Amino acid sequence: MQKHWNNALHLAEKQWLRRAPLPKSYSDYLGRKLFLFLLTVQGLGAFALITLGVILKKHNVARNVIHPRMRQETVRAGVALIPMFSFVALALGFLVISQTVAVAARFGAIDYIGTVMVTVIVRELGPLLAAVLVLARVGTAHVIELGTARAMGEVESLEALGIDPMHYLIVPRVIGMSLGVFSLTVYLILGALGSGYLFAFLQDVALTPGDYFKELANSLTWLDFVLLALKATLFGFFIAIVTCYHGLAQPLRLEEVSRVTVRAVTQGIIVCVLIDALFIVLYLLG
């Protein structure tokens, strides 16, 4: 396992491609960018598979050390962000849901409230917004912490002590972020739906709470719950993979940490959008 991890890091350390001067022809420039993209995909894929292998193979190894770190990372990617998500849920309910309910009531389209809320909030906006917020708040911290540790030689020190860096540094962050994103997604959706109706009620919308939640319940199916849980968990897993990969594999000097952080956040957003697009296809097929 250690050999495969070193090979994955070796692929990511080919920085000469990124520092090479711009080619004279546009086709060469596109070719270099395509090669860099394929190299990044290969590195991320290998890193994800290695992480899964470590999780399955060493789930009972050093439990007294790893499990407290998992709880710590879960708190950081979940409980610690509740105040921020409470504000975002209120803002989302006021800006989106209350206005949608008011407009639907004005034009006599109350029967479509449930379908609109489930499609916009539950399926799309809630999970994606939660993932992006966690990426911006916790994912950047992963890149900075791991990048600094790599640049300062702390990762090599762990290897010299016989400690697997993947098990000690990566696994707790991946599991903690997966659980955190899932929990915060549910919290954000419930808070937004509840606060949205509250603001609509303050606008004297002719819609009782019973009718509002009945419309939501009638529009939800078992597939929504399954795909929501799967989507939120995958968001957290791949955000952690992208940020940990760039933090642990990329920075060789301290001055590179900021540049790598920007790249990790950008790729994390792209990964979330691609996953969301895949689930849109699953919703349409379902």
C-alpha atoms as a printed R data frame, in Angstrom:
    type eleno elety resid chain resno       x      y       z
1   ATOM     1    CA   MET     A     1   0.000  0.000   0.000
2   ATOM     2    CA   GLN     A     2   2.839  2.378   0.845
3   ATOM     3    CA   LYS     A     3   4.450  1.686  -2.531
4   ATOM     4    CA   HIS     A     4   1.240  2.592  -4.380
5   ATOM     5    CA   TRP     A     5   0.901  5.778  -2.349
6   ATOM     6    CA   ASN     A     6   4.459  6.813  -3.207
7   ATOM     7    CA   ASN     A     7   3.760  6.134  -6.889
8   ATOM     8    CA   ALA     A     8   0.655  8.353  -6.748
9   ATOM     9    CA   LEU     A     9   2.667 11.161  -5.180
10  ATOM    10    CA   HIS     A    10   5.420 10.721  -7.748
11  ATOM    11    CA   LEU     A    11   2.928 11.300 -10.556
12  ATOM    12    CA   ALA     A    12   1.669 14.461  -8.924
13  ATOM    13    CA   GLU     A    13   5.164 15.857  -8.406
14  ATOM    14    CA   LYS     A    14   5.838 16.369 -12.110
15  ATOM    15    CA   GLN     A    15   5.685 20.108 -11.759
16  ATOM    16    CA   TRP     A    16   7.878 20.835 -14.748
17  ATOM    17    CA   LEU     A    17   4.821 20.665 -16.992
18  ATOM    18    CA   ARG     A    18   3.114 23.408 -15.020
19  ATOM    19    CA   ARG     A    19   6.211 25.614 -15.037
20  ATOM    20    CA   ALA     A    20   6.996 25.136 -18.710
21  ATOM    21    CA   PRO     A    21   6.800 28.285 -20.879
22  ATOM    22    CA   LEU     A    22   3.754 28.820 -23.017
23  ATOM    23    CA   PRO     A    23   4.100 26.995 -26.345
24  ATOM    24    CA   LYS     A    24   4.247 28.933 -29.552
25  ATOM    25    CA   SER     A    25   1.300 27.194 -31.174
26  ATOM    26    CA   TYR     A    26  -2.223 27.065 -29.788
27  ATOM    27    CA   SER     A    27  -2.478 23.324 -30.547
28  ATOM    28    CA   ASP     A    28   0.570 22.637 -28.390
29  ATOM    29    CA   TYR     A    29  -0.962 24.695 -25.597
30  ATOM    30    CA   LEU     A    30  -4.212 22.695 -25.747
31  ATOM    31    CA   GLY     A    31  -2.251 19.460 -25.879
32  ATOM    32    CA   ARG     A    32  -0.296 20.376 -22.761
33  ATOM    33    CA   LYS     A    33  -3.494 21.343 -20.932
34  ATOM    34    CA   LEU     A    34  -5.140 18.075 -21.953
35  ATOM    35    CA   PHE     A    35  -2.134 16.107 -20.750
36  ATOM    36    CA   LEU     A    36  -2.199 17.971 -17.433
37  ATOM    37    CA   PHE     A    37  -5.926 17.220 -17.092
38  ATOM    38    CA   LEU     A    38  -5.396 13.509 -17.724
39  ATOM    39    CA   LEU     A    39  -2.482 13.472 -15.304
40  ATOM    40    CA   THR     A    40  -4.630 15.090 -12.610
41  ATOM    41    CA   VAL     A    41  -7.492 12.655 -13.208
42  ATOM    42    CA   GLN     A    42  -5.063  9.741 -12.963
43  ATOM    43    CA   GLY     A    43  -3.592 11.074  -9.731
44  ATOM    44    CA   LEU     A    44  -6.991 11.756  -8.157
45  ATOM    45    CA   GLY     A    45  -8.287  8.342  -9.184
46  ATOM    46    CA   ALA     A    46  -5.260  6.565  -7.738
47  ATOM    47    CA   PHE     A    47  -5.470  8.641  -4.566
48  ATOM    48    CA   ALA     A    48  -9.182  7.826  -4.134
49  ATOM    49    CA   LEU     A    49  -8.632  4.097  -4.641
50  ATOM    50    CA   ILE     A    50  -5.702  4.054  -2.227
51  ATOM    51    CA   THR     A    51  -7.770  5.911   0.373
52  ATOM    52    CA   LEU     A    52 -10.624  3.423   0.033
53  ATOM    53    CA   GLY     A    53  -8.150  0.573   0.343
54  ATOM    54    CA   VAL     A    54  -6.689  2.021   3.537
55  ATOM    55    CA   ILE     A    55 -10.176  2.582   4.997
56  ATOM    56    CA   LEU     A    56 -11.181 -1.025   4.346
57  ATOM    57    CA   LYS     A    57  -7.869 -2.623   5.286
58  ATOM    58    CA   LYS     A    58  -7.029 -0.611   8.407
59  ATOM    59    CA   HIS     A    59 -10.450  0.183   9.858
60  ATOM    60    CA   ASN     A    60  -9.481 -1.492  13.160
61  ATOM    61    CA   VAL     A    61  -5.837 -0.391  13.255
62  ATOM    62    CA   ALA     A    62  -4.907  2.159  15.958
63  ATOM    63    CA   ARG     A    63  -8.548  2.779  16.859
64  ATOM    64    CA   ASN     A    64  -7.621  4.755  19.968
65  ATOM    65    CA   VAL     A    65  -5.777  7.244  17.775
66  ATOM    66    CA   ILE     A    66  -7.789  7.309  14.537
67  ATOM    67    CA   HIS     A    67 -11.336  7.339  15.943
68  ATOM    68    CA   PRO     A    68 -10.813 10.504  18.039
69  ATOM    69    CA   ARG     A    69  -9.345 12.169  14.949
70  ATOM    70    CA   MET     A    70 -12.422 11.116  12.959
71  ATOM    71    CA   ARG     A    71 -14.707 12.672  15.568
72  ATOM    72    CA   GLN     A    72 -12.594 15.828  15.556
73  ATOM    73    CA   GLU     A    73 -12.790 16.124  11.772
74  ATOM    74    CA   THR     A    74 -16.539 15.419  11.831
75  ATOM    75    CA   VAL     A    75 -17.039 18.229  14.324
76  ATOM    76    CA   ARG     A    76 -14.920 20.589  12.235
77  ATOM    77    CA   ALA     A    77 -16.755 19.765   8.993
78  ATOM    78    CA   GLY     A    78 -20.182 19.544  10.631
79  ATOM    79    CA   VAL     A    79 -21.057 20.867  14.078
80  ATOM    80    CA   ALA     A    80 -18.668 23.826  13.919
81  ATOM    81    CA   LEU     A    81 -20.391 25.087  10.761
82  ATOM    82    CA   ILE     A    82 -23.957 25.046  12.129
83  ATOM    83    CA   PRO     A    83 -24.030 28.818  12.891
84  ATOM    84    CA   MET     A    84 -22.956 29.659   9.352
85  ATOM    85    CA   PHE     A    85 -25.431 27.170   7.858
86  ATOM    86    CA   SER     A    86 -28.221 28.556  10.038
87  ATOM    87    CA   PHE     A    87 -27.671 31.987   8.519
88  ATOM    88    CA   VAL     A    88 -27.479 30.526   5.002
89  ATOM    89    CA   ALA     A    89 -30.690 28.534   5.572
90  ATOM    90    CA   LEU     A    90 -32.522 31.673   6.689
91  ATOM    91    CA   ALA     A    91 -31.157 33.618   3.727
92  ATOM    92    CA   LEU     A    92 -32.083 30.841   1.298
93  ATOM    93    CA   GLY     A    93 -35.584 30.603   2.747
94  ATOM    94    CA   PHE     A    94 -36.090 34.356   2.486
95  ATOM    95    CA   LEU     A    95 -34.529 34.902  -0.943
96  ATOM    96    CA   VAL     A    96 -35.801 31.814  -2.761
97  ATOM    97    CA   ILE     A    97 -38.567 29.927  -1.022
98  ATOM    98    CA   SER     A    98 -40.657 32.764   0.381
99  ATOM    99    CA   GLN     A    99 -40.600 34.608  -2.934
100 ATOM   100    CA   THR     A   100 -41.482 31.438  -4.847
101 ATOM   101    CA   VAL     A   101 -44.405 30.693  -2.541
102 ATOM   102    CA   ALA     A   102 -45.643 34.286  -2.764
103 ATOM   103    CA   VAL     A   103 -45.468 34.353  -6.575
104 ATOM   104    CA   ALA     A   104 -47.138 30.927  -6.867
105 ATOM   105    CA   ALA     A   105 -49.953 32.022  -4.558
106 ATOM   106    CA   ARG     A   106 -50.425 35.239  -6.551
107 ATOM   107    CA   PHE     A   107 -50.867 33.338  -9.829
108 ATOM   108    CA   GLY     A   108 -52.872 30.473  -8.363
109 ATOM   109    CA   ALA     A   109 -50.133 27.862  -8.774
110 ATOM   110    CA   ILE     A   110 -50.101 26.599  -5.182
111 ATOM   111    CA   ASP     A   111 -50.410 22.994  -6.374
112 ATOM   112    CA   TYR     A   112 -46.933 23.224  -7.893
113 ATOM   113    CA   ILE     A   113 -45.207 24.485  -4.741
114 ATOM   114    CA   GLY     A   114 -44.147 21.018  -3.597
115 ATOM   115    CA   THR     A   115 -42.709 20.057  -6.971
116 ATOM   116    CA   VAL     A   116 -40.758 23.310  -7.264
117 ATOM   117    CA   MET     A   117 -39.356 23.092  -3.716
118 ATOM   118    CA   VAL     A   118 -38.293 19.464  -4.089
119 ATOM   119    CA   THR     A   119 -36.684 20.060  -7.475
120 ATOM   120    CA   VAL     A   120 -34.874 23.285  -6.617
121 ATOM   121    CA   ILE     A   121 -34.009 22.918  -2.917
122 ATOM   122    CA   VAL     A   122 -33.957 19.210  -2.087
123 ATOM   123    CA   ARG     A   123 -32.468 17.851  -5.282
124 ATOM   124    CA   GLU     A   124 -30.186 20.597  -6.548
125 ATOM   125    CA   LEU     A   125 -29.522 23.811  -4.649
126 ATOM   126    CA   GLY     A   126 -29.377 22.416  -1.105
127 ATOM   127    CA   PRO     A   127 -26.759 19.666  -1.622
128 ATOM   128    CA   LEU     A   128 -24.620 21.706  -4.021
129 ATOM   129    CA   LEU     A   129 -24.631 24.823  -1.830
130 ATOM   130    CA   ALA     A   130 -23.746 22.794   1.265
131 ATOM   131    CA   ALA     A   131 -20.857 21.120  -0.542
132 ATOM   132    CA   VAL     A   132 -19.442 24.409  -1.854
133 ATOM   133    CA   LEU     A   133 -19.653 26.037   1.589
134 ATOM   134    CA   VAL     A   134 -17.845 23.136   3.261
135 ATOM   135    CA   LEU     A   135 -15.254 23.158   0.490
136 ATOM   136    CA   ALA     A   136 -14.615 26.868   1.009
137 ATOM   137    CA   ARG     A   137 -14.498 26.625   4.796
138 ATOM   138    CA   VAL     A   138 -12.886 23.247   5.550
139 ATOM   139    CA   GLY     A   139 -11.450 22.092   2.231
140 ATOM   140    CA   THR     A   140  -9.096 25.043   2.027
141 ATOM   141    CA   ALA     A   141  -7.909 24.276   5.564
142 ATOM   142    CA   HIS     A   142  -7.098 20.720   4.464
143 ATOM   143    CA   VAL     A   143  -4.928 21.961   1.612
144 ATOM   144    CA   ILE     A   144  -3.095 24.485   3.777
145 ATOM   145    CA   GLU     A   145  -2.510 22.085   6.684
146 ATOM   146    CA   LEU     A   146  -1.368 19.156   4.567
147 ATOM   147    CA   GLY     A   147   0.599 21.360   2.179
148 ATOM   148    CA   THR     A   148   2.467 22.953   5.058
149 ATOM   149    CA   ALA     A   149   3.125 19.551   6.614
150 ATOM   150    CA   ARG     A   150   4.469 18.251   3.298
151 ATOM   151    CA   ALA     A   151   6.655 21.287   2.684
152 ATOM   152    CA   MET     A   152   8.067 21.178   6.220
153 ATOM   153    CA   GLY     A   153   8.928 17.477   5.960
154 ATOM   154    CA   GLU     A   154   6.402 16.308   8.537
155 ATOM   155    CA   VAL     A   155   4.969 13.663   6.202
156 ATOM   156    CA   GLU     A   156   8.385 12.094   5.723
157 ATOM   157    CA   SER     A   157   8.859 12.160   9.503
158 ATOM   158    CA   LEU     A   158   5.665 10.130   9.953
159 ATOM   159    CA   GLU     A   159   6.923  7.582   7.429
160 ATOM   160    CA   ALA     A   160  10.249  7.373   9.272
161 ATOM   161    CA   LEU     A   161   8.328  6.575  12.474
162 ATOM   162    CA   GLY     A   162   6.449  3.767  10.720
163 ATOM   163    CA   ILE     A   163   3.128  5.655  10.594
164 ATOM   164    CA   ASP     A   164   1.126  5.468   7.378
165 ATOM   165    CA   PRO     A   165   0.361  9.098   6.376
166 ATOM   166    CA   MET     A   166  -2.713  7.978   4.459
167 ATOM   167    CA   HIS     A   167  -4.166  6.326   7.547
168 ATOM   168    CA   TYR     A   168  -3.243  9.065  10.000
169 ATOM   169    CA   LEU     A   169  -3.754 12.215   7.899
170 ATOM   170    CA   ILE     A   170  -6.198 11.377   5.121
171 ATOM   171    CA   VAL     A   171  -8.705  8.787   6.376
172 ATOM   172    CA   PRO     A   172 -10.041 10.902   9.297
173 ATOM   173    CA   ARG     A   173 -10.468 13.911   7.012
174 ATOM   174    CA   VAL     A   174 -12.278 11.925   4.313
175 ATOM   175    CA   ILE     A   175 -14.696 10.240   6.711
176 ATOM   176    CA   GLY     A   176 -15.233 13.398   8.740
177 ATOM   177    CA   MET     A   177 -16.007 15.511   5.683
178 ATOM   178    CA   SER     A   178 -18.331 12.882   4.194
179 ATOM   179    CA   LEU     A   179 -20.385 12.747   7.405
180 ATOM   180    CA   GLY     A   180 -20.233 16.520   7.822
181 ATOM   181    CA   VAL     A   181 -21.469 17.346   4.319
182 ATOM   182    CA   PHE     A   182 -24.306 14.821   4.604
183 ATOM   183    CA   SER     A   183 -25.464 16.175   7.981
184 ATOM   184    CA   LEU     A   184 -25.192 19.824   6.962
185 ATOM   185    CA   THR     A   185 -27.063 19.156   3.711
186 ATOM   186    CA   VAL     A   186 -30.034 17.762   5.622
187 ATOM   187    CA   TYR     A   187 -29.841 20.637   8.109
188 ATOM   188    CA   LEU     A   188 -29.682 23.257   5.357
189 ATOM   189    CA   ILE     A   189 -32.640 21.809   3.459
190 ATOM   190    CA   LEU     A   190 -34.859 21.529   6.539
191 ATOM   191    CA   GLY     A   191 -33.901 25.006   7.731
192 ATOM   192    CA   ALA     A   192 -34.486 26.575   4.319
193 ATOM   193    CA   LEU     A   193 -37.884 24.901   3.849
194 ATOM   194    CA   GLY     A   194 -39.029 25.883   7.335
195 ATOM   195    CA   SER     A   195 -37.773 29.472   7.271
196 ATOM   196    CA   GLY     A   196 -39.074 29.922   3.726
197 ATOM   197    CA   TYR     A   197 -42.621 29.200   4.770
198 ATOM   198    CA   LEU     A   198 -42.191 31.420   7.840
199 ATOM   199    CA   PHE     A   199 -41.268 34.402   5.677
200 ATOM   200    CA   ALA     A   200 -44.112 33.570   3.274
201 ATOM   201    CA   PHE     A   201 -46.520 33.431   6.220
202 ATOM   202    CA   LEU     A   202 -45.390 36.881   7.312
203 ATOM   203    CA   GLN     A   203 -46.373 38.098   3.830
204 ATOM   204    CA   ASP     A   204 -49.951 36.866   4.435
205 ATOM   205    CA   VAL     A   205 -49.747 34.145   1.796
206 ATOM   206    CA   ALA     A   206 -52.957 32.129   1.769
207 ATOM   207    CA   LEU     A   207 -51.286 28.793   2.446
208 ATOM   208    CA   THR     A   208 -51.626 26.909   5.712
209 ATOM   209    CA   PRO     A   209 -48.652 25.005   7.203
210 ATOM   210    CA   GLY     A   210 -50.528 21.743   6.727
211 ATOM   211    CA   ASP     A   211 -51.072 22.371   3.030
212 ATOM   212    CA   TYR     A   212 -47.450 23.503   2.567
213 ATOM   213    CA   PHE     A   213 -45.890 20.405   4.118
214 ATOM   214    CA   LYS     A   214 -48.507 18.181   2.479
215 ATOM   215    CA   GLU     A   215 -47.426 19.488  -0.907
216 ATOM   216    CA   LEU     A   216 -43.785 18.766  -0.016
217 ATOM   217    CA   ALA     A   217 -44.582 15.239   1.190
218 ATOM   218    CA   ASN     A   218 -46.593 14.431  -1.927
219 ATOM   219    CA   SER     A   219 -43.731 15.558  -4.162
220 ATOM   220    CA   LEU     A   220 -41.047 13.509  -2.380
221 ATOM   221    CA   THR     A   221 -40.373  9.891  -3.311
222 ATOM   222    CA   TRP     A   222 -38.118  7.204  -1.892
223 ATOM   223    CA   LEU     A   223 -35.700  7.886  -4.748
224 ATOM   224    CA   ASP     A   224 -35.251 11.474  -3.538
225 ATOM   225    CA   PHE     A   225 -34.115 10.299  -0.094
226 ATOM   226    CA   VAL     A   226 -31.752  7.654  -1.480
227 ATOM   227    CA   LEU     A   227 -30.153  9.910  -4.086
228 ATOM   228    CA   LEU     A   228 -29.924 12.826  -1.664
229 ATOM   229    CA   ALA     A   229 -27.991 10.732   0.866
230 ATOM   230    CA   LEU     A   230 -25.760  9.290  -1.847
231 ATOM   231    CA   LYS     A   231 -25.123 12.665  -3.484
232 ATOM   232    CA   ALA     A   232 -24.266 14.451  -0.237
233 ATOM   233    CA   THR     A   233 -21.915 11.654   0.835
234 ATOM   234    CA   LEU     A   234 -20.171 11.617  -2.537
235 ATOM   235    CA   PHE     A   235 -19.792 15.385  -2.435
236 ATOM   236    CA   GLY     A   236 -18.039 15.144   0.927
237 ATOM   237    CA   PHE     A   237 -15.876 12.205  -0.121
238 ATOM   238    CA   PHE     A   238 -14.610 13.722  -3.357
239 ATOM   239    CA   ILE     A   239 -14.126 17.181  -1.870
240 ATOM   240    CA   ALA     A   240 -11.910 15.590   0.765
241 ATOM   241    CA   ILE     A   241 -10.070 13.544  -1.879
242 ATOM   242    CA   VAL     A   242  -9.365 16.580  -4.076
243 ATOM   243    CA   THR     A   243  -8.226 18.850  -1.234
244 ATOM   244    CA   CYS     A   244  -6.154 16.183   0.523
245 ATOM   245    CA   TYR     A   245  -4.565 15.094  -2.747
246 ATOM   246    CA   HIS     A   246  -3.439 18.596  -3.634
247 ATOM   247    CA   GLY     A   247  -2.372 19.344  -0.085
248 ATOM   248    CA   LEU     A   248  -0.379 16.172   0.443
249 ATOM   249    CA   ALA     A   249   0.950 15.546  -3.035
250 ATOM   250    CA   GLN     A   250   1.545 18.940  -4.586
251 ATOM   251    CA   PRO     A   251   3.331 21.578  -2.459
252 ATOM   252    CA   LEU     A   252   7.078 21.061  -2.300
253 ATOM   253    CA   ARG     A   253   7.749 24.574  -0.947
254 ATOM   254    CA   LEU     A   254   5.759 26.830   1.361
255 ATOM   255    CA   GLU     A   255   5.283 29.476  -1.322
256 ATOM   256    CA   GLU     A   256   3.406 26.934  -3.475
257 ATOM   257    CA   VAL     A   257   0.687 26.306  -0.877
258 ATOM   258    CA   SER     A   258  -1.501 29.297  -1.830
259 ATOM   259    CA   ARG     A   259  -1.369 28.475  -5.543
260 ATOM   260    CA   VAL     A   260  -2.232 24.834  -4.910
261 ATOM   261    CA   THR     A   261  -5.113 25.870  -2.620
262 ATOM   262    CA   VAL     A   262  -6.722 27.884  -5.408
263 ATOM   263    CA   ARG     A   263  -6.343 24.972  -7.816
264 ATOM   264    CA   ALA     A   264  -7.823 22.508  -5.307
265 ATOM   265    CA   VAL     A   265 -10.895 24.673  -4.673
266 ATOM   266    CA   THR     A   266 -11.448 25.134  -8.407
267 ATOM   267    CA   GLN     A   267 -11.190 21.424  -9.098
268 ATOM   268    CA   GLY     A   268 -13.402 20.647  -6.103
269 ATOM   269    CA   ILE     A   269 -16.170 22.832  -7.514
270 ATOM   270    CA   ILE     A   270 -15.786 21.206 -10.937
271 ATOM   271    CA   VAL     A   271 -16.027 17.741  -9.382
272 ATOM   272    CA   CYS     A   272 -19.192 18.730  -7.481
273 ATOM   273    CA   VAL     A   273 -20.806 20.066 -10.661
274 ATOM   274    CA   LEU     A   274 -19.944 16.869 -12.555
275 ATOM   275    CA   ILE     A   275 -21.378 14.704  -9.784
276 ATOM   276    CA   ASP     A   276 -24.513 16.848  -9.723
277 ATOM   277    CA   ALA     A   277 -24.879 16.478 -13.491
278 ATOM   278    CA   LEU     A   278 -24.612 12.699 -13.118
279 ATOM   279    CA   PHE     A   279 -27.398 12.700 -10.532
280 ATOM   280    CA   ILE     A   280 -29.600 14.847 -12.768
281 ATOM   281    CA   VAL     A   281 -29.365 12.054 -15.325
282 ATOM   282    CA   LEU     A   282 -30.267  9.504 -12.619
283 ATOM   283    CA   TYR     A   283 -33.287 11.589 -11.599
284 ATOM   284    CA   LEU     A   284 -34.466 11.777 -15.204
285 ATOM   285    CA   LEU     A   285 -34.025  8.038 -15.691
286 ATOM   286    CA   GLY     A   286 -35.720  7.316 -12.353
